[in-house]
């Protein structure tokens, strides 16, 4: 729940990180999103190099995925919401990371909005629409995992064609 997430984030204690199976949580989040938007056709393609992808995170990774997926569907005026999730391993700063790219065909995010999208904003809970916490909380969760989150245009130089949310989380130790 939102309260659980916020209380865990607001405590200035080291969050216990453990090995978390990415596809397990990702598939749960996809099911949750489909259940939340039953009147919308949602097509999700996952491109992963392996069946077993494990990162250093915790159970709140599910909330991260749900928030990104819900936003991709909620802010999409097309008849069909198309999401492609590309998962790969990369080496950055001499560490192994799992890179997850969430490409959508939604309305996209202007460069102006990209600058503020991860800033803290009032929590608005809309019945049946999302989880009630925004991308600022999602970004903070990802940073707790020693990861990074940012957004780019799905199509370079044309934000109106959709977004690409990119998540880097350290691979299992």
N, CA, C and O of each residue as an XYZ file, in Angstrom:
692
protein
N       0.833     -1.195      0.000
C       0.000      0.000      0.000
C       0.869      1.246      0.000
O       2.061      1.187      0.303
N       0.270      2.357     -0.337
C       0.997      3.622     -0.398
C       1.591      3.982      0.949
O       2.723      4.459      1.021
N       0.839      3.760      2.020
C       1.320      4.094      3.362
C       2.567      3.280      3.689
O       3.537      3.809      4.233
N       2.537      1.994      3.356
C       3.686      1.113      3.601
C       4.906      1.631      2.845
O       6.001      1.714      3.401
N       4.713      1.973      1.595
C       5.816      2.456      0.769
C       6.389      3.736      1.345
O       7.602      3.857      1.513
N       5.518      4.699      1.649
C       5.984      5.995      2.136
C       6.679      5.873      3.478
O       7.687      6.540      3.712
N       6.159      5.029      4.369
C       6.791      4.910      5.680
C       8.162      4.253      5.546
O       9.097      4.619      6.258
N       8.286      3.289      4.640
C       9.590      2.650      4.443
C      10.593      3.623      3.848
O      11.771      3.597      4.203
N      10.136      4.478      2.950
C      11.038      5.428      2.307
C      11.441      6.527      3.269
O      12.592      6.963      3.265
N      10.516      6.978      4.089
C      10.785      8.116      4.955
C      11.649      7.769      6.159
O      12.207      8.668      6.789
N      11.773      6.499      6.489
C      12.654      6.110      7.584
C      14.092      6.217      7.100
O      14.449      5.672      6.055
N      14.916      6.927      7.870
C      16.314      7.070      7.483
C      17.130      5.892      8.008
O      18.058      6.058      8.799
N      16.767      4.727      7.556
C      17.500      3.525      7.950
C      17.939      2.815      6.677
O      17.356      3.003      5.610
N      18.957      2.011      6.808
C      19.382      1.235      5.653
C      18.293      0.231      5.314
O      17.850     -0.540      6.165
N      17.879      0.255      4.076
C      16.849     -0.667      3.628
C      17.527     -1.993      3.306
O      18.556     -2.030      2.630
N      16.949     -3.062      3.789
C      17.510     -4.381      3.540
C      17.292     -4.757      2.077
O      16.157     -4.883      1.617
N      18.381     -4.930      1.366
C      18.301     -5.342     -0.028
C      18.583     -6.834     -0.105
O      19.390     -7.377      0.649
N      17.902     -7.474     -1.028
C      18.090     -8.908     -1.206
C      18.020     -9.213     -2.695
O      17.718     -8.332     -3.500
N      18.294    -10.442     -3.054
C      18.171    -10.845     -4.449
C      16.695    -10.970     -4.803
O      15.943    -11.685     -4.140
N      16.290    -10.265     -5.855
C      14.884    -10.237     -6.272
C      14.797    -10.662     -7.736
O      15.551    -10.179     -8.581
N      13.877    -11.561     -8.018
C      13.637    -12.063     -9.370
C      12.803    -11.036    -10.149
O      11.631    -10.828     -9.837
N      13.395    -10.402    -11.149
C      12.763     -9.309    -11.894
C      11.481     -9.753    -12.595
O      10.446     -9.103    -12.456
N      11.540    -10.853    -13.347
C      10.384    -11.243    -14.161
C       9.177    -11.627    -13.310
O       8.037    -11.438    -13.734
N       9.414    -12.159    -12.126
C       8.303    -12.491    -11.222
C       7.516    -11.225    -10.888
O       6.295    -11.190    -11.041
N       8.219    -10.185    -10.430
C       7.548     -8.935    -10.070
C       6.995     -8.219    -11.293
O       5.925     -7.612    -11.230
N       7.715     -8.287    -12.398
C       7.255     -7.614    -13.609
C       5.948     -8.231    -14.104
O       5.025     -7.507    -14.478
N       5.865     -9.558    -14.109
C       4.626    -10.217    -14.537
C       3.466     -9.922    -13.588
O       2.329     -9.767    -14.032
N       3.747     -9.844    -12.281
C       2.709     -9.456    -11.314
C       2.212     -8.043    -11.592
O       1.010     -7.781    -11.552
N       3.142     -7.136    -11.873
C       2.784     -5.741    -12.137
C       1.969     -5.621    -13.423
O       1.041     -4.815    -13.494
N       2.308     -6.411    -14.431
C       1.545     -6.400    -15.688
C       0.123     -6.874    -15.429
O      -0.828     -6.279    -15.935
N      -0.034     -7.935    -14.650
C      -1.374     -8.436    -14.311
C      -2.164     -7.370    -13.557
O      -3.335     -7.139    -13.860
N      -1.537     -6.722    -12.580
C      -2.188     -5.662    -11.804
C      -2.655     -4.535    -12.729
O      -3.770     -4.032    -12.593
N      -1.798     -4.149    -13.663
C      -2.133     -3.060    -14.588
C      -3.300     -3.458    -15.478
O      -4.212     -2.660    -15.697
N      -3.281     -4.681    -15.994
C      -4.407     -5.151    -16.829
C      -5.706     -5.173    -16.021
O      -6.761     -4.796    -16.530
N      -5.627     -5.615    -14.767
C      -6.817     -5.637    -13.903
C      -7.325     -4.229    -13.618
O      -8.531     -4.021    -13.482
N      -6.415     -3.261    -13.526
C      -6.793     -1.877    -13.221
C      -7.412     -1.162    -14.417
O      -8.175     -0.212    -14.246
N      -7.088     -1.612    -15.618
C      -7.568     -0.958    -16.844
C      -8.239     -1.998    -17.737
O      -7.803     -2.225    -18.866
N      -9.299     -2.631    -17.231
C      -9.926     -3.735    -17.953
C     -10.569     -3.312    -19.269
O     -10.715     -4.133    -20.174
N     -10.958     -2.037    -19.388
C     -11.615     -1.586    -20.612
C     -10.607     -1.209    -21.703
O     -10.998     -0.889    -22.826
N      -9.328     -1.245    -21.379
C      -8.280     -0.835    -22.324
C      -7.527     -2.063    -22.815
O      -7.169     -2.936    -22.024
N      -7.287     -2.130    -24.119
C      -6.465     -3.217    -24.646
C      -4.999     -2.877    -24.392
O      -4.525     -1.803    -24.763
N      -4.294     -3.799    -23.759
C      -2.900     -3.570    -23.383
C      -2.050     -4.700    -23.954
O      -2.274     -5.873    -23.656
N      -1.078     -4.332    -24.775
C      -0.174     -5.313    -25.355
C       1.223     -5.086    -24.780
O       1.795     -4.007    -24.937
N       1.769     -6.102    -24.116
C       3.090     -5.980    -23.502
C       4.021     -7.034    -24.097
O       3.702     -8.222    -24.129
N       5.168     -6.572    -24.562
C       6.205     -7.474    -25.060
C       7.422     -7.314    -24.153
O       7.890     -6.200    -23.920
N       7.929     -8.436    -23.643
C       9.141     -8.401    -22.819
C      10.268     -9.057    -23.608
O      10.175    -10.223    -23.994
N      11.323     -8.301    -23.839
C      12.530     -8.834    -24.477
C      13.604     -8.953    -23.404
O      14.164     -7.953    -22.955
N      13.883    -10.193    -22.999
C      14.880    -10.421    -21.950
C      15.883    -11.454    -22.443
O      15.527    -12.388    -23.161
N      17.132    -11.279    -22.052
C      18.183    -12.190    -22.495
C      18.183    -13.499    -21.717
O      18.872    -14.449    -22.088
N      17.410    -13.545    -20.640
C      17.428    -14.725    -19.782
C      16.086    -14.860    -19.065
O      15.373    -13.875    -18.876
N      15.751    -16.080    -18.672
C      14.536    -16.313    -17.880
C      14.749    -15.888    -16.429
O      13.805    -15.523    -15.729
N      16.003    -15.943    -15.994
C      16.323    -15.636    -14.603
C      17.172    -14.372    -14.541
O      18.369    -14.390    -14.828
N      16.523    -13.273    -14.160
C      17.203    -11.989    -14.023
C      17.016    -11.557    -12.579
O      15.891    -11.365    -12.117
N      18.131    -11.406    -11.870
C      18.058    -11.137    -10.435
C      18.809     -9.844    -10.127
O      19.940     -9.645    -10.569
N      18.150     -8.960     -9.352
C      18.749     -7.682     -8.961
C      18.764     -7.552     -7.445
O      18.105     -8.308     -6.731
N      19.536     -6.569     -6.968
C      19.564     -6.221     -5.548
C      18.463     -5.196     -5.304
O      18.597     -4.037     -5.698
N      17.373     -5.614     -4.656
C      16.236     -4.721     -4.412
C      15.465     -5.266     -3.218
O      16.040     -5.896     -2.331
N      14.164     -5.019     -3.202
C      13.276     -5.609     -2.196
C      11.873     -5.682     -2.786
O      11.681     -5.412     -3.971
N      10.899     -6.044     -1.968
C       9.534     -6.255     -2.461
C       8.920     -4.992     -3.063
O       7.968     -5.081     -3.838
N       9.451     -3.822     -2.720
C       8.903     -2.576     -3.263
C       9.210     -2.409     -4.751
O       8.679     -1.502     -5.391
N      10.060     -3.272     -5.307
C      10.293     -3.236     -6.749
C       8.978     -3.452     -7.499
O       8.781     -2.905     -8.584
N       8.089     -4.242     -6.923
C       6.763     -4.429     -7.514
C       6.046     -3.087     -7.655
O       5.428     -2.823     -8.686
N       6.124     -2.238     -6.629
C       5.491     -0.921     -6.670
C       6.119     -0.035     -7.749
O       5.422      0.736     -8.408
N       7.428     -0.149     -7.924
C       8.125      0.608     -8.972
C       7.561      0.221    -10.338
O       7.193      1.087    -11.133
N       7.495     -1.088    -10.606
C       6.981     -1.564    -11.889
C       5.522     -1.154    -12.092
O       5.151     -0.685    -13.168
N       4.693     -1.332    -11.056
C       3.272     -0.988    -11.176
C       3.094      0.483    -11.514
O       2.256      0.828    -12.347
N       3.865      1.347    -10.885
C       3.730      2.778    -11.127
C       4.097      3.130    -12.566
O       3.369      3.872    -13.227
N       5.212      2.608    -13.053
C       5.645      2.900    -14.427
C       4.622      2.370    -15.431
O       4.261      3.072    -16.376
N       4.155      1.140    -15.233
C       3.186      0.544    -16.157
C       1.845      1.275    -16.115
O       1.245      1.538    -17.157
N       1.376      1.603    -14.907
C       0.105      2.323    -14.786
C       0.162      3.670    -15.492
O      -0.782      4.050    -16.185
N       1.264      4.394    -15.320
C       1.410      5.682    -15.996
C       1.404      5.512    -17.509
O       0.822      6.327    -18.225
N       2.049      4.454    -17.999
C       2.118      4.212    -19.442
C       0.730      3.980    -20.034
O       0.467      4.375    -21.170
N      -0.151      3.345    -19.277
C      -1.507      3.073    -19.764
C      -2.427      4.270    -19.521
O      -3.209      4.649    -20.392
N      -2.326      4.855    -18.340
C      -3.198      5.977    -17.971
C      -3.008      7.170    -18.910
O      -3.979      7.832    -19.277
N      -1.775      7.441    -19.293
C      -1.470      8.597    -20.146
C      -1.320      8.159    -21.597
O      -0.349      8.506    -22.271
N      -2.301      7.390    -22.064
C      -2.270      6.845    -23.415
C      -3.669      6.940    -24.016
O      -4.601      6.292    -23.541
N      -3.808      7.752    -25.065
C      -5.118      7.950    -25.697
C      -5.363      7.003    -26.865
O      -6.421      7.066    -27.491
N      -4.419      6.137    -27.170
C      -4.585      5.191    -28.273
C      -5.583      4.103    -27.893
O      -5.810      3.846    -26.711
N      -6.176      3.466    -28.899
C      -7.102      2.365    -28.640
C      -6.385      1.219    -27.929
O      -6.951      0.552    -27.063
N      -5.139      1.010    -28.311
C      -4.348     -0.060    -27.703
C      -3.078      0.535    -27.097
O      -2.334      1.247    -27.771
N      -2.840      0.238    -25.824
C      -1.592      0.649    -25.183
C      -0.537     -0.399    -25.523
O      -0.693     -1.578    -25.205
N       0.530      0.042    -26.167
C       1.622     -0.850    -26.565
C       2.822     -0.582    -25.669
O       3.303      0.548    -25.587
N       3.301     -1.618    -25.001
C       4.485     -1.481    -24.147
C       5.505     -2.539    -24.536
O       5.188     -3.724    -24.641
N       6.724     -2.092    -24.744
C       7.826     -3.015    -24.985
C       8.836     -2.805    -23.868
O       9.300     -1.690    -23.633
N       9.169     -3.891    -23.185
C      10.110     -3.822    -22.068
C      11.364     -4.592    -22.472
O      11.339     -5.813    -22.630
N      12.458     -3.853    -22.635
C      13.739     -4.459    -23.004
C      14.609     -4.569    -21.760
O      14.839     -3.587    -21.055
N      15.089     -5.783    -21.502
C      15.903     -6.031    -20.311
C      17.256     -6.577    -20.753
O      17.333     -7.552    -21.500
N      18.323     -5.930    -20.278
C      19.671     -6.357    -20.651
C      20.627     -6.129    -19.484
O      20.300     -5.448    -18.512
N      21.817     -6.718    -19.606
C      22.871     -6.494    -18.606
C      23.837     -5.471    -19.173
O      24.186     -5.524    -20.352
N      24.272     -4.534    -18.328
C      25.286     -3.585    -18.759
C      26.313     -3.415    -17.646
O      26.049     -3.711    -16.480
N      27.475     -2.938    -18.030
C      28.541     -2.639    -17.072
C      28.670     -1.126    -16.992
O      28.893     -0.463    -18.006
N      28.530     -0.583    -15.797
C      28.671      0.857    -15.604
C      29.375      1.092    -14.277
O      29.029      0.476    -13.268
N      30.367      1.987    -14.277
C      31.149      2.275    -13.067
C      31.721      0.983    -12.466
O      31.739      0.813    -11.247
N      32.183      0.081    -13.331
C      32.761     -1.205    -12.907
C      31.783     -2.072    -12.111
O      32.203     -2.927    -11.331
N      30.494     -1.855    -12.308
C      29.482     -2.680    -11.641
C      28.535     -3.241    -12.692
O      28.283     -2.613    -13.720
N      28.016     -4.435    -12.418
C      27.020     -5.034    -13.305
C      25.634     -4.529    -12.928
O      25.217     -4.617    -11.773
N      24.930     -4.002    -13.920
C      23.568     -3.521    -13.727
C      22.621     -4.261    -14.655
O      23.016     -4.746    -15.715
N      21.376     -4.338    -14.241
C      20.310     -4.771    -15.128
C      19.631     -3.495    -15.618
O      19.196     -2.661    -14.824
N      19.552     -3.361    -16.932
C      18.918     -2.192    -17.553
C      17.543     -2.615    -18.052
O      17.408     -3.572    -18.814
N      16.524     -1.883    -17.606
C      15.154     -2.151    -18.031
C      14.607     -0.903    -18.704
O      14.577      0.172    -18.105
N      14.176     -1.048    -19.949
C      13.612      0.068    -20.695
C      12.131     -0.199    -20.931
O      11.754     -1.210    -21.522
N      11.297      0.727    -20.458
C       9.847      0.622    -20.599
C       9.415      1.593    -21.698
O       9.223      2.781    -21.440
N       9.261      1.083    -22.929
C       8.845      1.898    -24.068
C       7.333      1.842    -24.203
O       6.746      0.760    -24.199
N       6.693      3.015    -24.323
C       5.239      3.028    -24.509
C       4.871      3.882    -25.717
O       5.686      4.655    -26.221
N       3.628      3.729    -26.171
C       3.133      4.521    -27.296
C       2.153      5.590    -26.815
O       1.242      5.982    -27.544
N       2.348      6.051    -25.596
C       1.467      7.062    -25.013
C       1.720      8.449    -25.581
O       2.386      8.610    -26.604
N       1.169      9.451    -24.891
C       1.244     10.829    -25.391
C       2.621     11.454    -25.208
O       2.887     12.528    -25.749
N       3.488     10.805    -24.463
C       4.844     11.310    -24.293
C       4.933     12.422    -23.263
O       3.928     12.869    -22.710
N       6.154     12.854    -23.023
C       6.431     13.858    -21.993
C       7.329     14.922    -22.615
O       8.408     14.617    -23.122
N       6.876     16.168    -22.573
C       7.665     17.265    -23.141
C       8.969     17.427    -22.368
O       9.083     16.995    -21.221
N       9.953     18.058    -23.015
C      11.249     18.275    -22.358
C      11.080     19.092    -21.083
O      11.770     18.853    -20.092
N      10.155     20.062    -21.109
C       9.872     20.864    -19.913
C       9.415     19.982    -18.755
O       9.896     20.113    -17.629
N       8.482     19.086    -19.051
C       7.950     18.205    -18.006
C       8.973     17.172    -17.560
O       8.971     16.757    -16.401
N       9.847     16.754    -18.469
C      10.885     15.779    -18.098
C      11.748     16.319    -16.959
O      12.220     15.559    -16.113
N      11.951     17.650    -16.945
C      12.798     18.266    -15.919
C      12.175     18.179    -14.527
O      12.894     18.163    -13.528
N      10.843     18.122    -14.454
C      10.175     18.167    -13.141
C       9.425     16.889    -12.777
O       8.894     16.774    -11.673
N       9.379     15.936    -13.692
C       8.523     14.751    -13.501
C       8.892     13.938    -12.255
O       8.030     13.288    -11.662
N      10.165     13.972    -11.859
C      10.598     13.179    -10.707
C      10.651     13.986     -9.420
O      11.058     13.472     -8.378
N      10.236     15.266     -9.488
C      10.225     16.083     -8.276
C       9.012     15.735     -7.432
O       7.972     15.317     -7.941
N       9.174     15.916     -6.137
C       8.109     15.594     -5.196
C       6.891     16.473     -5.461
O       7.010     17.689     -5.613
N       5.733     15.850     -5.515
C       4.494     16.598     -5.711
C       3.454     16.052     -4.746
O       3.624     14.958     -4.207
N       2.383     16.794     -4.522
C       1.356     16.292     -3.599
C       0.836     14.933     -4.059
O       0.695     14.673     -5.254
N       0.561     14.092     -3.100
C       0.044     12.764     -3.422
C      -1.435     12.892     -3.748
O      -2.226     13.384     -2.944
N      -1.792     12.439     -4.949
C      -3.186     12.466     -5.360
C      -3.641     11.036     -5.593
O      -3.073     10.323     -6.419
N      -4.648     10.628     -4.876
C      -5.150      9.271     -5.069
C      -6.427      9.359     -5.890
O      -7.404      9.985     -5.481
N      -6.402      8.721     -7.052
C      -7.577      8.691     -7.919
C      -8.118      7.269     -7.855
O      -7.385      6.313     -8.110
N      -9.360      7.126     -7.525
C      -9.907      5.776     -7.356
C      -9.734      4.969     -8.639
O     -10.140      5.386     -9.724
N      -9.127      3.815     -8.478
C      -8.933      2.916     -9.599
C      -7.869      3.368    -10.590
O      -7.644      2.696    -11.596
N      -7.225      4.469    -10.333
C      -6.224      4.988    -11.266
C      -4.869      5.072    -10.583
O      -4.515      6.120    -10.042
N      -4.119      4.005    -10.598
C      -2.764      4.070    -10.066
C      -2.705      3.829     -8.577
O      -3.674      3.397     -7.953
N      -1.558      4.115     -8.032
C      -1.276      3.734     -6.656
C      -1.329      4.895     -5.688
O      -1.270      4.696     -4.474
N      -1.442      6.115     -6.213
C      -1.526      7.251     -5.313
C      -0.195      7.855     -4.954
O      -0.148      8.822     -4.193
N       0.893      7.318     -5.476
C       2.164      8.013     -5.288
C       2.823      8.187     -6.632
O       2.591      7.414     -7.561
N       3.643      9.206     -6.726
C       4.168      9.592     -8.019
C       5.573      9.110     -8.293
O       6.154      8.317     -7.552
N       6.086      9.620     -9.382
C       7.404      9.203     -9.839
C       8.530      9.660     -8.925
O       9.623      9.095     -8.961
N       8.275     10.683     -8.098
C       9.322     11.095     -7.150
C       9.593      9.971     -6.151
O      10.741      9.728     -5.778
N       8.541      9.292     -5.725
C       8.689      8.166     -4.796
C       9.357      6.988     -5.507
O      10.221      6.319     -4.940
N       8.950      6.743     -6.749
C       9.548      5.659     -7.528
C      11.052      5.896     -7.689
O      11.854      4.977     -7.521
N      11.425      7.132     -8.014
C      12.846      7.461     -8.183
C      13.607      7.248     -6.875
O      14.729      6.741     -6.877
N      12.992      7.639     -5.765
C      13.644      7.472     -4.462
C      13.843      5.979     -4.146
O      14.882      5.588     -3.614
N      12.851      5.161     -4.474
C      12.992      3.713     -4.283
C      14.166      3.174     -5.095
O      14.993      2.421     -4.581
N      14.230      3.565     -6.360
C      15.302      3.083     -7.235
C      16.662      3.521     -6.695
O      17.625      2.756     -6.739
N      16.741      4.744     -6.188
C      18.001      5.221     -5.607
C      18.364      4.439     -4.345
O      19.545      4.250     -4.054
N      17.352      3.979     -3.588
C      17.618      3.125     -2.419
C      18.294      1.819     -2.847
O      19.056      1.222     -2.087
N      18.000      1.390     -4.072
C      18.618      0.172     -4.603
C      19.990      0.467     -5.220
O      20.592     -0.408     -5.843
N      20.485      1.706     -5.045
C      21.729      2.147     -5.692
C      21.608      2.104     -7.210
O      22.565      1.817     -7.929
N      20.390      2.401     -7.671
C      20.117      2.408     -9.101
C      19.816      3.803     -9.615
O      19.954      4.792     -8.896
N      19.401      3.864    -10.874
C      19.065      5.137    -11.515
C      17.773      4.980    -12.305
O      17.447      3.895    -12.784
N      17.043      6.091    -12.431
C      15.816      6.127    -13.224
C      15.775      7.443    -13.972
O      15.988      8.508    -13.392
N      15.500      7.363    -15.270
C      15.303      8.583    -16.051
C      14.360      8.278    -17.207
O      14.008      7.124    -17.449
N      13.954      9.332    -17.918
C      13.021      9.164    -19.031
C      13.585      9.838    -20.275
O      14.195     10.906    -20.209
N      13.364      9.186    -21.406
C      13.740      9.720    -22.713
C      12.539      9.601    -23.636
O      11.536      8.978    -23.289
N      12.647     10.205    -24.818
C      11.619     10.013    -25.838
C      11.772      8.608    -26.415
O      12.887      8.104    -26.557
N      10.645      7.982    -26.744
C      10.721      6.676    -27.406
C      11.350      6.844    -28.792
O      12.188      6.046    -29.211
N      10.924      7.908    -29.499
C      11.487      8.269    -30.796
C      12.294      9.549    -30.601
O      11.746     10.574    -30.196
N      13.580      9.493    -30.886
C      14.467     10.645    -30.673
C      13.878     11.907    -31.314
O      13.407     11.876    -32.452
N      13.910     13.002    -30.578
C      13.459     14.327    -31.033
C      11.955     14.443    -31.280
O      11.512     15.435    -31.859
N      11.151     13.453    -30.855
C       9.692     13.577    -30.993
C       9.008     12.972    -29.771
O       8.679     11.786    -29.748
N       8.800     13.814    -28.752
C       8.231     13.305    -27.504
C       6.791     12.827    -27.670
O       6.314     12.039    -26.854
N       6.084     13.286    -28.711
C       4.660     12.941    -28.867
C       4.440     11.473    -29.241
O       3.300     11.010    -29.271
N       5.507     10.745    -29.524
C       5.383      9.341    -29.939
C       5.548      8.358    -28.783
O       5.613      7.148    -29.002
N       5.616      8.870    -27.558
C       5.724      7.967    -26.418
C       7.007      8.162    -25.633
O       7.896      8.918    -26.025
N       7.075      7.461    -24.518
C       8.186      7.612    -23.580
C       8.968      6.316    -23.439
O       8.483      5.230    -23.756
N      10.186      6.466    -22.956
C      11.037      5.333    -22.620
C      11.593      5.589    -21.220
O      12.516      6.383    -21.041
N      11.014      4.899    -20.229
C      11.521      5.001    -18.856
C      12.635      3.975    -18.704
O      12.445      2.790    -18.977
N      13.797      4.442    -18.266
C      14.969      3.577    -18.172
C      15.365      3.420    -16.706
O      15.533      4.390    -15.966
N      15.505      2.169    -16.331
C      15.784      1.799    -14.949
C      17.090      1.014    -14.935
O      17.243      0.048    -15.682
N      18.026      1.424    -14.092
C      19.261      0.664    -13.878
C      19.274      0.218    -12.427
O      19.193      1.046    -11.520
N      19.377     -1.085    -12.201
C      19.433     -1.613    -10.835
C      20.595     -2.604    -10.771
O      20.751     -3.436    -11.665
N      21.418     -2.516     -9.709
C      22.553     -3.438     -9.605
C      22.109     -4.907     -9.661
O      21.118     -5.309     -9.052
N      22.887     -5.680    -10.416
C      22.618     -7.110    -10.519
C      22.916     -7.778     -9.183
O      23.626     -7.225     -8.344
N      22.368     -8.966     -8.997
C      22.607     -9.715     -7.757
C      24.097     -9.843     -7.489
O      24.919     -9.850     -8.405
N      24.416     -9.941     -6.215
C      25.822    -10.099     -5.827
C      26.167    -11.579     -5.799
O      27.304    -11.942     -5.497
